[in-house]
Amino acid sequence: MDLTARAFWLRSPGHGELREVELAAPGEGEVLVRALYSGVSRGTETLVFRGGVPRSQHAVMRAPFQEGDFPAPVKYGYLSVGRVEHGPADLLGRTVFCLYPHQSRYVVPASAVTVVPDSVPAERAILAGTVETAVNALWDAGPQIGDRIAVVGGGMIGCSVAALLARHPGVRVQLVDADPERAETARALGVDFALPGDALGECDLVVHASATEPGLRRSLELLAPEGTVVELSWYGDRQVTLPLGEAFHSRRLTLRSSQVGTVSPRARTGRTYADRLALALELLADPGFDALITGESAFEDLPDVLSRLAGGELKGMCHRVVHPSD
């Protein structure tokens, strides 16, 4: 078996590189996976690339198979899809998803991989981690039949939340974003779209995912009395100022955080991380999610690609990385 690999490392904030890696032979209960695709989680990974993880969050922000420490050098990432080349018979040759950094081959416990359903193309399965975040957010939010809902922020997470909300019966869902080009994505997902100034108000629930202070302020403005904002954005080391005077108390508004690092306590008793990820992969059978993958490049180009993503030169949402087929 081939136990050589190449991995993407952040050498220093703003500077990435590919490194040669020697793998240990897989032992009992482990699998050797050859990566087919990986995805760049634009918000979190560009923040890491810039060195923006606050010191207080270094432990919380660690990815499952991260090597090194923030700010750098560090090997970071968590959206990998590959094929099992060595391991238990029931996994051998199967396409799997793993929360692993950008690396061409890797060895992990068999329990760390989730089989991708036959109904989900490997190219789309890189979104599993993103849809898993959306599933957890909706468990936290607890939308009800007839709710008036806005999703503010049309990035990977916001669009995934909107796509899942569109399946709820009797709800009014609107995706709100400052970029008018997100209207096309919303249509592909079967969701109404509005610019911030045109968004429908009197919402029972607003899910905020724009990672901007104006977006969070607008989310509060869109609420009906007793309404709730579920905050999904990760601000890193940036400070956010909100108008929590004015009508915040008299209208009895709620601002609640949601984070994928723990399974929502509002999920049904006994739901595990594995259950949540398997559900996310099942939901990805919907081809509408392809609208979230807006760019693609070869693995060899990843250092330059992440630099351009972090600098804003490359736009879009999920960027798909194609690994060598050797």
KOLSE-368287 format. One record per residue (C-alpha): residue number from 1; x, y negated, z. Coordinates in Angstrom, 2 decimals. Each point is the difference from the previous one (the first is absolute). Layout:
   pos        px        py        pz
   NUM         X         Y         Z
...
***
This chain:
   pos        px        py        pz
     1      0.00      0.00      0.00
     2      1.12     -3.57     -0.66
     3      0.78     -1.75      3.30
     4      1.20     -3.29     -1.44
     5     -2.14     -3.11     -0.08
     6      0.02     -3.77     -0.43
     7     -1.68     -2.33      2.46
     8     -0.89     -3.69      0.04
     9      1.53     -1.92      2.89
    10     -0.33     -3.62      1.05
    11      3.69     -0.87      0.45
    12     -0.73     -3.45      1.44
    13     -3.07     -2.26     -0.15
    14     -0.63     -0.74     -3.66
    15      2.46      2.59     -1.32
    16     -0.90      3.62     -0.82
    17      2.01      2.85     -1.46
    18     -0.24      3.69     -0.96
    19      2.15      2.39      2.01
    20      1.03      3.60     -0.60
    21     -1.34      2.38      2.64
    22      0.89      3.59      0.95
    23     -2.94      1.94      1.42
    24      0.07      2.76      2.57
    25     -1.46      3.28     -1.27
    26     -3.64      0.37      1.03
    27     -0.52      2.29      2.96
    28     -3.00      2.02      1.06
    29     -3.14     -2.11     -0.06
    30      1.60     -2.68     -2.18
    31     -0.49     -0.98     -3.65
    32      2.27     -1.45     -2.65
    33     -1.93     -2.56     -2.05
    34      1.05     -1.52     -3.33
    35     -1.55     -3.43     -0.30
    36     -2.15     -0.72     -3.04
    37     -1.23     -3.47      0.92
    38      0.20     -2.41      2.88
    39     -1.88     -3.21      0.62
    40      1.14     -3.37      1.28
    41     -2.35     -1.19      2.73
    42      0.37     -3.58     -1.11
    43     -0.85     -1.92      3.16
    44      1.92      2.05      2.57
    45      2.94      1.02     -2.17
    46      0.73     -3.49     -1.30
    47     -0.15     -1.28      3.58
    48      2.53      2.69      0.98
    49      2.11     -0.86     -3.07
    50      0.15     -3.64      1.11
    51      1.00      0.98      3.54
    52     -3.26     -1.35      1.45
    53     -0.85      2.70      2.55
    54     -0.05     -1.67      3.45
    55      2.38      1.50      2.55
    56     -2.93      0.75      2.30
    57     -1.52      2.21     -2.71
    58      3.10      1.97     -1.05
    59     -1.16      3.17      1.77
    60     -3.67     -0.34     -0.99
    61      0.83     -0.59     -3.67
    62      2.20      3.08     -0.44
    63     -1.14      2.20     -2.89
    64     -0.31      3.78      0.71
    65      3.26      0.96     -1.76
    66      1.82     -3.33      0.19
    67      3.77      0.01      0.39
    68      1.94     -2.95      1.35
    69     -1.45     -2.93      1.89
    70     -1.54     -3.37     -0.80
    71      0.95     -2.36     -1.40
    72      2.66      2.08     -1.88
    73      1.48      2.28     -1.12
    74     -3.21      1.99     -0.12
    75     -1.70      2.61     -2.18
    76     -3.68     -0.89      0.01
    77     -3.19      0.98     -1.81
    78     -2.96      2.33      0.37
    79     -1.78      0.70     -3.30
    80      1.59      3.05     -1.63
    81     -1.53      2.68     -2.23
    82      2.03      3.01     -1.07
    83      0.07      3.70     -0.76
    84      1.11      2.62      2.51
    85      3.08      1.80     -1.35
    86      0.69      2.18      3.04
    87     -2.14      0.92      2.97
    88     -2.92      2.17      1.14
    89     -1.78      1.93     -2.76
    90     -3.25     -1.94      0.40
    91      1.83     -3.27     -0.74
    92      2.56      1.10     -2.60
    93     -0.61     -1.85     -3.28
    94     -2.80     -2.12      1.48
    95     -0.23     -3.77     -0.43
    96      0.11     -1.68      3.41
    97     -0.15     -3.42      1.61
    98      2.48     -0.95      2.72
    99      0.64     -3.13      2.05
   100      3.62     -0.05     -1.18
   101      2.23     -2.85     -1.25
   102      1.06     -0.38     -3.64
   103      2.26      3.03     -0.53
   104      0.33      2.45     -2.88
   105     -0.01      3.15      2.19
   106     -0.56      0.55      3.70
   107     -0.42      2.70      2.63
   108     -2.80     -0.38      2.54
   109     -2.10      2.27      2.24
   110     -2.78      1.68     -1.97
   111     -2.47     -1.68      2.36
   112      1.13     -3.41     -1.31
   113     -1.37      0.55     -3.51
   114     -3.62     -0.03     -1.16
   115     -1.05      1.86     -3.12
   116     -1.41     -2.29     -2.68
   117     -3.42      1.27     -1.19
   118     -0.17      1.20     -3.60
   119     -2.52     -2.79     -0.67
   120      2.62     -2.69      0.75
   121      2.83     -0.73     -2.48
   122      3.46     -0.17      1.57
   123      0.39     -3.50     -1.46
   124     -2.98     -1.24      2.04
   125      0.78      1.94      3.16
   126      2.65     -2.57      1.01
   127     -2.97     -2.09      1.21
   128     -0.80      2.53      2.74
   129      1.70     -2.05      2.72
   130     -1.85     -3.12     -1.09
   131     -3.41      1.68     -0.11
   132      0.77      1.60      3.37
   133      0.43     -3.52      1.42
   134     -3.35     -0.97     -1.53
   135     -1.70      3.06      1.51
   136      1.33     -0.90      3.45
   137     -1.12     -3.62     -0.46
   138     -3.55      1.09     -0.79
   139     -0.01      2.32      3.01
   140      0.99     -3.06      2.06
   141     -2.53     -2.28     -1.72
   142     -2.97      2.38      0.11
   143     -2.03     -1.54     -2.87
   144     -3.73      0.64      0.14
   145     -2.73      0.34     -2.61
   146     -1.05     -3.44     -1.21
   147      3.10     -1.83      1.21
   148      1.17     -3.10     -1.85
   149      3.74      0.47     -0.40
   150      2.93     -1.92     -1.46
   151      3.50      1.34     -0.55
   152      2.40     -2.96     -0.06
   153      3.24      0.81     -1.80
   154      0.12      1.99     -3.22
   155      3.27      1.86      0.46
   156      0.47      3.76      0.31
   157     -1.62      0.27      3.42
   158     -2.83     -2.46     -0.61
   159     -0.96      1.58     -3.30
   160      0.08      3.49      1.53
   161     -2.30     -1.15      2.81
   162     -2.37     -1.64     -2.49
   163     -0.08      3.13     -2.16
   164     -0.97      2.16      2.98
   165     -2.57     -2.52      1.25
   166     -1.64      0.02     -3.43
   167     -1.00      3.62      0.72
   168     -1.96     -0.94      3.13
   169     -3.76     -0.13     -0.60
   170     -1.80     -3.31      0.08
   171      2.99     -2.24      0.76
   172      0.91     -3.24     -1.74
   173      3.73      0.06     -0.68
   174      2.03     -2.84     -1.48
   175      3.75     -0.06     -0.64
   176      1.40     -3.48      0.63
   177      3.38     -1.12     -1.33
   178      1.67     -3.23     -1.12
   179      1.23      1.66     -3.20
   180     -2.75      0.06     -2.65
   181      1.74      2.92     -1.73
   182     -1.12      2.21      2.91
   183     -3.50     -0.19     -1.49
   184      1.00      2.60     -2.57
   185      1.23      2.34      2.73
   186     -3.23     -0.50      1.93
   187     -2.03      0.96     -3.07
   188      2.03      3.19     -0.41
   189     -0.79      0.86      3.61
   190     -3.71     -0.82     -0.37
   191      0.15     -2.96      2.40
   192     -1.21     -3.60     -0.28
   193      2.72     -2.70     -0.02
   194      0.25     -3.62      1.13
   195      2.62     -2.67      0.43
   196      0.28     -1.18      3.64
   197     -2.09     -3.12     -0.55
   198     -2.79      1.97     -1.67
   199     -0.21      2.91      2.43
   200     -3.33      0.97      1.49
   201     -0.28     -0.83      3.70
   202     -2.13      1.26      2.89
   203      2.02      3.21      0.05
   204     -0.47      2.59      2.70
   205      3.51      1.29     -0.66
   206      3.10     -1.42     -1.66
   207      3.09      2.13     -0.57
   208      3.05     -2.24     -0.36
   209      3.02      1.24     -1.97
   210      1.54     -3.05     -1.68
   211      2.84     -0.42      2.53
   212     -0.49     -3.77     -0.18
   213     -1.15     -2.53      2.57
   214     -2.52     -1.63     -2.43
   215     -1.43      3.45     -0.73
   216     -0.57      0.75      3.69
   217     -1.53     -3.44      0.57
   218     -2.37      0.54     -2.93
   219     -0.90      3.44      1.38
   220     -1.21     -1.59      3.24
   221     -1.98     -2.60     -1.95
   222     -1.85      2.70     -1.96
   223     -1.40      1.69      3.11
   224     -3.58     -0.13      1.16
   225     -0.56     -0.49      3.76
   226      1.19      3.10      1.93
   227      2.06      1.03     -3.07
   228      3.35      1.77      0.05
   229      3.29     -0.45     -1.86
   230      2.14      3.13     -0.16
   231      3.60     -1.11     -0.57
   232      2.17      2.29     -2.12
   233      2.73     -2.46     -0.96
   234      3.56      0.40      1.23
   235      1.67     -3.40      0.50
   236      3.41      1.19      1.15
   237      1.82     -2.88      1.67
   238     -2.36     -2.72     -1.27
   239     -2.21     -1.99      2.41
   240     -3.71     -0.50     -0.77
   241     -2.19     -2.85      1.28
   242     -3.78      0.45      0.20
   243     -2.96     -2.25      0.88
   244     -1.12      1.92      3.08
   245     -1.62     -3.12      1.38
   246     -2.75     -1.49     -2.16
   247     -2.81      2.58     -0.37
   248      2.01      3.14      0.75
   249     -1.50      0.46      3.48
   250     -3.46     -1.44     -0.55
   251     -0.52      2.35     -2.97
   252      1.43      2.92      2.04
   253      2.39      1.12     -2.73
   254      2.35      2.98      0.34
   255      3.54      0.38     -1.37
   256      1.28      3.59      0.20
   257      3.28      1.51     -1.16
   258      0.33      3.26     -1.89
   259      3.20      1.92     -0.62
   260      0.63      3.37     -1.61
   261      2.61      1.05      2.58
   262     -2.74      1.52      2.17
   263     -3.18      1.81     -0.97
   264     -2.91     -2.34      0.70
   265     -1.69      0.82      3.32
   266     -3.27     -0.58     -1.85
   267      0.63      3.01     -2.23
   268     -1.82      3.19      0.92
   269      1.58      1.79      2.93
   270      2.82      2.29     -0.99
   271      0.94     -1.69     -3.29
   272      3.76      0.24     -0.51
   273      2.57     -1.77     -2.17
   274     -0.06      3.04     -2.29
   275     -3.79     -0.15     -0.29
   276      0.15     -3.67     -0.90
   277      2.65      0.45     -2.67
   278     -1.79      3.00     -1.54
   279     -3.19     -2.07     -0.20
   280      1.88     -2.85     -1.70
   281      1.32      2.40     -2.64
   282     -3.48      1.38     -0.65
   283     -1.34     -3.54     -0.50
   284      2.70     -0.63     -2.62
   285     -1.86      2.25     -2.44
   286     -1.73     -3.25     -1.02
   287      1.84     -1.30     -3.13
   288     -0.97     -3.55      0.93
   289      2.98     -0.05      2.35
   290      2.32     -0.05     -3.03
   291     -0.71     -3.74     -0.16
   292      2.18     -0.45      3.09
   293      3.16      1.22     -1.76
   294      1.14     -3.04     -1.93
   295      3.65      0.71     -0.79
   296      2.43      2.83     -0.60
   297      3.76      0.39     -0.21
   298      2.73      2.63      0.16
   299      1.50      0.95      3.35
   300      3.41     -1.25     -1.18
   301     -1.44     -3.52     -0.30
   302     -1.45     -0.12      3.53
   303      2.64     -2.32      1.56
   304     -0.73     -2.65     -2.64
   305     -3.74      0.64      0.07
   306     -0.30     -0.48      3.76
   307      2.02     -3.21     -0.22
   308     -2.38     -1.31     -2.66
   309     -3.07      1.09      1.95
   310      1.26     -1.66      3.17
   311      0.82     -3.19     -1.92
   312     -3.42     -0.16     -1.64
   313      1.36      0.45     -3.53
   314     -1.96      3.24     -0.38
   315     -3.70     -0.32      0.76
   316     -2.69      2.58      0.48
   317     -0.81      2.55      2.66
   318      1.42      3.51      0.25
   319      3.19      0.53     -1.98
   320      0.57      3.60     -1.04
   321      3.55      1.39     -0.06
   322      0.66      2.89     -2.42
   323      2.67      2.43      1.22
   324      2.34      1.96     -2.31
   325     -1.47      3.20     -1.37
   326      3.25      2.02      0.27
***
